């Protein structure tokens, strides 16, 4: 709690009437209010009570990832990072976070107001529980029912099998997937993609899709926060697996070029990858769509370590299925 208050001090000096016209943001935590940062603030009153209620409301719905990370925080640094990256939507290394200042303010607030207590982050019935329970309860009941993911169109092919006529780096939107690619797509459109498991700022970004889709195909659900090229590392950390350079169907990937993430659907006989991702060419911000995805064919030579080819050089992968706890259900 002290870290959140400290961030409010950083953002507005805890002034509920604070307005920054440059970014069209307002309030204690500087929500977007109709400009380039969207309109999360909407008709919220310029009072502390109203804005705290708005924060709780978002943490119980659109900001689920931030809420779960806050619930599991063990020190001052962790909730500050969770709030900044999840709730505020800034990068972990962004200088505007003022990490050292926020930590000092938080420690002072904690000591002054004796905030060393155990509790829950709640508003009404929206109490934070442990991460597994919260993640499971955040989705509709059918999103956790494995039978809902049965795919009669899936060929069931194992990695290292299959030939297609397409070659080289290729991109398709969800409505123009070639017939010989379709057997490996696992019928994504029939799935319940629960976008509440990511944040609104990621609805049209690659990281948002990886977070949502990995939860759709894995049981039990798990939450992670990893921005683009560090997503594989974030998944490995949460699930207790290792990051590898060997691709596998059902693995999340990260690439340093073009700082991207997505999910591997299949590894073909020749080593080429069929992947699902957002905001590459045909979906997301780059295509003017939101909560979307596209299918991409990545040539083996384009993702090899230190690859100089145009594509997805230096890809790394994390496969939760290497931990027997996490089951893959397309």
N, C-alpha and C positions, 0 to 999 in steps of 0.2 A: 504493500500500500504506500509506503513512504517513497518508493521509486516513482510511482504513478503521480503522486503529489508533486514530487520534484520535477517531473517532466512538465506538469501543468505550470509550474513556476517558470521553467525554461520557455514554454510556449507563449504564455500570456501574463506572467506574474500573478497567476490565479485570478485574473480579472474576467468574469463572465461576459463582460461587454467589450472585450478586446476585439479589434478588427484590424486585419492586415489587407488593405485594398490591393496590394501587389499580387497576392495569390488568391484574392477573393475568399479568405478564410476568416473564421470568427470563433469566439468562445474560448473557454479555458484551454481546451486541447486543439484549438484551431481547426475545426472541421471546414471542409469545402462548403461554400455558401452560394453556389450558383455560377462560379466562373470556371477557370481551367481545371480546378480540382473537384469538379462535380458539385452536387448539392446534398451532402449528407446531413447538413444542419437543418434544412427545410424550415419548418415553422416553429422550431424549438425556441422557447423563451430565453431571454438573456439573463438567466438566473443560475445560481450554483445548483439548486435542486433540479431544475429542468435538464441541465447539461449532464449532471451525474446520472440521472435517469436515462438520458440518451446513451451515455457510455455503457451502462448496464444492459440496455436493450440491444445494443449492437453486439456486445460480448456474448449475449445469449442467442444471437442469430447470425448476422453477417460476419462477425469477428470471432467465430468459434475457435479458429486456430490460435489466435492470441489468448483467448480465454483459457484454453487447455494448458498452454505454456505458462501462463500466469499461475494457474493452480498448482503446477508442479515445480515452481521456482523455489530454490533453496537458499538464495542469497540476494543481495541487492542488484548485482549485475544482471542476473537472469531475467527478472521481470522488466527491467529497463530495456533490455534487448527485445524481449517479447512484445512489449508495448510499441516500441519504435518501429520494428520491422512488420509486426502484424497489424497493430491498430493505426499507427501513423503512416505506415507504408513507405518508410525510408530504408535505404540500404544499411547493413550493419556497420560498414566503414564510412558512412556519410559523416563529414565533419560537423554538420549541423546538429548531430546528436549531443555534442559536448559531453562526452562520456564521463570524463573526470569531474567536471563541475556538477553534473547530475548526481553522481555517486556521493560527492561530498555533501550536497544539499540533502540527499535522501538519508544519509547517516545522521545528519544534524536533526532532521525532522523526526526520525525514528527515536533518537535519544530524547529530544525535547518533549515529545508527546507519548513516550512510552508505548511504541507500536510493536513491541516484541510479544506478539500473541498469535495463537493459532486461530484460524477462522475460515470462513468461506467467502468467495467472491460471488455475491448473490443479489438478486433483486426480485422480491416476491418469491415465486417458485423456481427461479432460474439459478439454482445453486450449482457451484462447480464441484464435481466429484473427481474420482481418479480418471486418468486419461483414457483408459480402455472403455470404461463405462460411458463417459461423456461422448466419446467418438461414436459408440454404438447407438446411443440414444439420440444423437443429433440428426440421424438419418431417418427417413420414413421406414416403416417396418419391412417393406419389401426390398429395401436396399441391402439388408443384411440376410435375406433369404437366399441361400445359394441356388435354389431351384429357379430363381428369377433370372439367373445368368446362363441358363442352359442355352446352347447355341446349336441348332440343328444344321446350320449352314457351315459350321466350322469343319474343316477337313481333318482336324486332329493331328496334322502332320508334326513330326518331331523336328527339332532344329537340325540343320545340316541336310535337309531334304527339300526338293521342289525346284523346278526351273520355270522361269517366266520369259516372256519375249522382250520386256522392257530392260533397259540397261542404263547405267549412269545415274546421276543424281536427278530424281524425278519427283514432282509434287502433284497431289491430286486433292481437290476438296472432297468432302464426304459424299457428294452427289455425282462424282465423275470417276470413281474408282474402277480401273480396268477389270474385266471379268477374271483374268488369271491372277489378280491380286486379291480379289474378294475372299477366296477361301482362307486367307491368312489374317483377315481383319477382325475375326472373332465377334462380328455383329455388334460393334460398339453402340450403334444407334438404339439397340433394344435395352441398353443398360440404364440404370438410374444414376446419372452423374450428379452427385449431391454437391452442388457448388457452395453450400454453406460451410464445407470443410476447407475452403480457402478464403481469401479476403477480396472485397470488391475491386481493389486495385489490381488484382491478378486475374480477373474474369476474362480478359482478352490477352493474357500473357502466357508464355510457355510454362512458367513455374506453376501457375494455377491449374492447368490441365494435368500436369504430372501428379499434383497433390490429390486431385479429385479422382483421376482414373486409377491410381494405385490403390485407393480405398475401395473402388468399385470391384477390383479383381482380387482383392486379398481378404482373407479371413484369418484372425480377427482384424478389424479395422485398426489403423494406427495413424497418428498424426505426426507430421514433420514440417519443418519450415526451412526450405533450402532454395536459395535464389539462383536459378539457372545453372551455372557451371559448378556449383557446390551441392546440387540436389542429391546426387548419388552418395556423396559423403554424409549428407543429413539423414538419408534413409538408412544407410549402413549403421550410423550411430544409434538410431532409434531401435533397429531390429537386431542389433548385435552381429551383423554380418560384416564382410570385408568388401572394400572397393576393389574392383578388378578391371582388367582391360579385355576380358573375354565376354562377348555378348551372349545373352540367353533370353529366350522368349519369357516375358513377364518381368524383366529387369527394368529399372528406371535408369536412364542414362544422363550424363552431363557431358558437354563438350566445351572446350575452351574457344573454339572458333566455329560458329559465331556466338559463343557465350549462351548456350542453349540447353534445353532439357526436354525429355519426352520419355516414351515407354516403348520398349522393343516388343513387337508383335511376333516376329519370326526371323530366324536366320536361315537363309537359303543354302542350297547345296554348294554354291560358289562363294559363300561367305557374305554376300550382300545382305543388308538388313532391311526389313520392312518395319517401319516405326509409325507410331501415332504421336502427334505433337500439335502444338498450337503456336500461332504467331511466327511461322516460318515464311510462307509465301501465300498460302491459300486460305488462311484463317486468322482470327484474332486481330490485333491492332493493325497488322500489316495489310489485312484485307478488309478492314472496317467491320468486323464481326466480333461478337462477344460470346463467351461460354460455348466455344466451338472447338473443332479439331480438324486436322487434315492427315492424310497418309503420305508418307515419304519413302522413297527407295534410296538407300544410301549405299553406294558402291564400296566394297571392302577397302579399296585403295584410298577412299576418301575419309575413312575414319581410323586408319592405322596410326599408331603412335608417331608423332613428329611428321605426319603427313603434310606435304606442301600442296596437295591437290585442293581445288576448291570444294568445300563440303564441310564435313563434321570432324575435322582433325582432332586427334587426342581425345577420343571419347573414353569415358570411364563408366562402369556399370555397378549397380548394387542389386542383388537378387535376394529379396527377403525369404524366398523358398529354401535357401540354404539353411535357414533356421526352421526346424520342423514345426515350430509353433504357427508359422504363417503359411496358409494354404492358398494356392492359386486356383481361382475358379473363374474362367473366362465367361 
